[in-house]
Amino acid sequence: MAHGNTFKKEFVNKVETGLFANQDYTKFRYRFTMQDKEYSKTFSIKASFGLRDRKRLAKSEAEEYRNEIEDSLYNLFTKSTKVDNIAEMYFDKKCKDSSWTRDRKNMYINYIKPVIGKKAVGKVIEHDILTIVENMKDGGKTKQNEAGNSHRNIVKCLRQVLKPILEYAMVNGAINKLPPIEIPKKETSSKKFVSKPIDKLKILYHTIIDLYKDEPFYRALFLFALFGRRWNEIRTLKWEHINFNDNVYTIAAEHNKIGIDQYYDIPLVIREALLEFMDIGNSIVFASPQTGKLLSSPRWQLDKIKEVTGIEELTMHYFRHILVSALGSAGVPAQVLSASLGHQHSGTVTSYYQTVDHLSHSQSANQGVLNLTKSD
């Protein structure tokens, strides 16, 4: 009881129902009852604000606190719910655990959270979304996109991360409509244009073979990239996914973008390299030599290849651009290219990719690479 009297003596000014301030309106206490339980919060506001602003800020703080309690009690979203809270619930309730989901979570953390994560969802406006886009254009979070994200990454962030989160907020009653999400037009860029792709494919192939003739670990790693595998597919590959008897390897559903197991032909040059360093003591094929865990991006080795080949724009993903450009220039059909790269859909084909045969088409693509890289 004495404690309650202390509060009464300190918070002598009534601002509105349940909200009281001290003598000079720099400290406030908000108290209310919900579901027969009392909640209270004490907070301060700097005296540098005018009295009217201090009262306004205190009311806003009190409303936000009440909404947070309401959300926790009823599992409801309101317009005051933080975007971070909605995103957390969206990923937890709507997305299965996979590398694709983790990729989208990283996009949220890197590009959306810094701009609107702490903002009430009801206050997200078009300007916030434009800010996300501009920030992504200015710089990325990996060495591959540190000079700025690709148009594809920006569209992915808006369509596959931000929009679903805001739609989840809308269907759960937090907002009545989505703020405008304008997809920026693709700017003309030479970033992904590959000049003389067949020449580059040849020089990369022979550089990898020669540079790592005594290091089968890196020979296999970079050949996997040259034959179209994404970096995450390479680094998460396990020995149990490789069937040397049938000459097939599997990219598990949780480590590819379409969420189903994909089966690929093992090119002979990769098979030979794998057998040279096969270590069944570690389940991960390309385990870090230092930690035995998943390997980080092989930047030092990549720099060596760039120095020898003179292909300064080379990244782990750029191997794929070179491969598809070279095979496309050689007349390999789009169906084969798309399947060998692990796509489910292609802009040039439609329902075919619903049941695409990655294995048979990867055999055709692999043979195409070997034909193109034969020494003259």
Helices and strands as residue ranges (DSSP letters): H 2-10, E 13-16, E 19-21, E 27-34, E 37-44, H 51-74, H 83-94, H 99-107, I 108-112, H 113-116, G 121-123, H 126-138, H 151-157, I 158-162, H 163-171, H 197-211, H 216-226, H 231-235, G 239-241, E 242-243, E 248-251, G 253-255, E 262-265, H 268-277, H 299-309, H 318-329, H 334-340, G 351-355, H 358-372
